Amino acid sequence: MIGCFAHQVSSFDPKHDLNDLTGKVVLVTGANTGIGYHTVKLLARQGAKVYLGARNETKGREAIRKMISEGIGRGQVEYFNVDLGDPRQAQDAAEEFLEMETRLDILSEVS
């Protein structure tokens, strides 16, 4: 059974297996490095408008510059300051997000 599942996972190809995300609004937290970084890049390549959520603006904006140089396709990536370790700042960030966007289609909390 596990062997069957492993084969299915290894055959996943994001370029072909993910839906077109044009017009979708996404927030990925903990996104300036690692899995979050690659999640943002992948979702942008599928056409989404992705907010790269991070605590450190300098590192977040540098990650976006690097991503753009690597190619993000037809999507957009914007920096969004958020610190989920501080409940008050997280609440303020949520309110700020609602002022910028009318909806959130996908939330990915990687941090």
C-alpha positions in Angstrom: 0.0 0.0 0.0 2.8 2.5 0.9 4.6 1.7 -2.3 1.5 2.6 -4.3 1.1 5.9 -2.5 4.8 6.8 -3.0 4.5 6.3 -6.7 1.5 8.6 -6.8 3.3 11.3 -4.9 6.4 11.1 -7.0 4.4 11.5 -10.2 3.0 14.9 -9.2 4.1 17.6 -11.6 3.0 21.1 -10.5 3.2 22.5 -14.1 0.6 20.0 -15.2 -1.3 19.0 -12.0 -2.2 22.4 -10.5 -5.1 24.5 -11.7 -4.8 27.9 -13.2 -4.9 30.3 -10.3 -5.4 33.5 -12.4 -7.4 36.0 -10.3 -6.9 34.1 -7.1 -5.6 35.9 -4.0 -3.1 34.0 -1.8 -1.3 34.7 1.5 1.7 32.5 2.3 3.3 33.2 5.7 6.9 32.3 6.6 7.6 32.7 2.9 10.9 34.4 2.5 12.9 31.1 2.7 12.5 27.3 2.3 9.1 25.7 1.6 7.3 29.0 1.9 9.5 30.6 -0.7 9.0 27.8 -3.2 5.2 27.8 -2.4 5.0 31.5 -3.3 6.9 31.0 -6.5 4.9 28.0 -7.6 1.5 29.7 -6.9 2.6 32.9 -8.7 3.7 30.8 -11.7 0.1 29.5 -11.8 -1.2 33.0 -12.2 -2.1 33.9 -8.6 -1.6 37.2 -6.8 0.5 36.1 -3.9 1.3 38.0 -0.7 4.7 36.9 0.7 4.1 37.1 4.4 7.3 37.6 6.5 8.4 39.4 9.7 11.5 41.0 8.2 10.7 43.4 5.4 14.3 43.4 4.1 14.5 39.7 3.8 11.0 39.5 2.4 11.7 42.0 -0.4 15.0 40.4 -1.2 13.2 37.0 -1.5 10.8 38.7 -4.0 13.6 40.2 -6.0 15.3 36.7 -6.2 12.0 35.1 -7.2 11.4 37.6 -10.0 14.9 37.0 -11.3 14.1 33.2 -11.3 10.8 33.8 -13.1 7.3 34.0 -11.6 5.4 33.8 -14.9 2.1 35.7 -15.1 1.5 36.0 -11.4 2.2 38.8 -9.0 4.1 38.7 -5.7 3.7 41.4 -3.0 5.4 41.7 0.4 3.1 41.6 3.4 4.4 42.2 6.9 3.1 39.7 9.4 4.3 38.2 12.7 2.1 35.4 13.8 4.1 35.1 17.0 2.6 38.3 18.3 -1.2 38.0 18.6 -1.8 41.8 18.4 0.4 42.2 15.3 -1.3 39.2 13.7 -4.7 40.8 14.3 -3.5 44.2 12.9 -2.1 42.4 9.9 -5.5 40.7 9.3 -7.3 44.0 9.4 -4.7 45.5 7.0 -5.1 42.7 4.6 -8.9 43.2 4.6 -8.3 46.8 3.7 -6.2 45.8 0.7 -8.2 42.9 -0.7 -11.9 41.9 -0.8 -11.2 38.2 -0.4 -8.6 35.6 0.3 -8.8 32.4 -1.7 -5.8 30.5 -0.3 -4.0 30.8 3.0 -0.8 28.8 3.5 0.8 29.1 7.0 4.3 27.8 6.7 6.0 29.7 9.5 
